[in-house]
Amino acid sequence: MEACLIVTYRCNAKCYMCNTWKNPSRKNEEFSPELVDKLPADLDFINITGGEPFLRSDIEQIVSKALAKTKRLVISSNGYFTERITSLFQKFGNKIGIRVSIEGLPAANDELRGIKNGFDHGLRTLTTLYGMGIKDIGFGMTVSDRNADDMIELYRLASAMGLEFATATTHNSYYFHTNDNKYKDQEKVAKAFENIAVELLKTSKPKNWFRAYFNMGLARKARGQRRALPCEVGTDMFFVDPGGNVLPCNGSDHPMIMGNLHEQDFDTIWKSEQSEKIRQMVKNCDKQCWMIGSASPAMKKRIFVPLKWVAMNKLKVMKNKDQNICLDPIGPTQ
């Protein structure tokens, strides 16, 4: 099982696709590091996110406690607070990873994230961590038709530096406090994801081949099509918000609260009638989200589906290296 800890809704950026910064959580109402002790043991993965996690003065204590609960931990950040970030990695080293959100080349990133010199700060954070020998680091990019043209350049930069390249597309939900995210040119965004998928398949890394499948799922999301695999958030993964609420995801129109860790232990929440009601709501949800938090567990659970896709498309790319075409992740019989 996987988890995402939203440690704050406070943020120093003013991103175009997210209004969380207009709706910050109150510092004194955000859960304490001790609440992390209530999480189940032996989680496969924990993502720590926000807002901007490094606005938490106690982020070190949160990370320390979260590490005791999971096999792998990655922090999502805009990378602005380089000294705070490198200080944390000096303590934990390669026990943790980070994805720095960068929305394009310098001008585009700083405009879309609403943060002066944001690209410079983010890149400085990444290069500093790289120089420290940190392995699990990379870019994270949320793609729309406003920055799709920069996507291939950022991928090539990440590839040249030996960094990971994580992708997402804009969503509308309570978490982002917006329903205004939409594309003027759906096909442009979808093609950008398809082009990245082909580039990933051309590499020699099996991990990249499965990322190609994920990016083809994002192409489907951009076109408004159904997700490539069933969503089982609230079963395979969960979120904890700054107030200690346990939720299946952050993609719904309103928070689907399963319970609160200030009031109950996790096992009681997870097995409650309320949680079963939430899982039924997830089954009936028609938002067709395709975020890594819900897609990754689904891909692992049904590994033969992406594996078959990878095998077919890896061969296709090897035979037709000059053609940027991948098969849709949903075949005619699915």
Salt bridges, closest charged atoms under 4 A:
GLU2 OE2 - LYS300 NZ 2.85
GLU29 OE2 - ARG26 NH1 3.84
GLU30 OE1 - ARG10 NH2 2.85
GLU30 OE1 - ARG56 NH1 3.73
ASP37 OD2 - LYS65 NZ 3.13
ASP44 OD1 - LYS71 NZ 3.04
ASP58 OD1 - ARG56 NE 2.85
GLU60 OE2 - LYS91 NZ 3.74
GLU103 OE2 - ARG113 NH2 2.72
GLU111 OE2 - ARG146 NH2 3.44
ASP136 OD2 - ARG72 NE 3.08
ASP136 OD1 - ARG99 NH2 2.70
ASP149 OD2 - LYS188 NZ 3.30
GLU164 OE1 - ARG211 NH2 2.20
GLU187 OE2 - ARG223 NH2 2.68
GLU194 OE1 - LYS191 NZ 3.52
GLU194 OE2 - ARG223 NH1 2.94
GLU199 OE2 - LYS202 NZ 3.55
GLU232 OE1 - LYS301 NZ 2.67
GLU232 OE1 - ARG302 NH2 3.49
ASP236 OD1 - LYS301 NZ 3.72
ASP253 OD1 - LYS287 NZ 3.12
ASP267 OD2 - LYS271 NZ 3.34
GLU276 OE2 - ARG279 NH1 2.57
ASP328 OD1 - ARG220 NH1 2.93
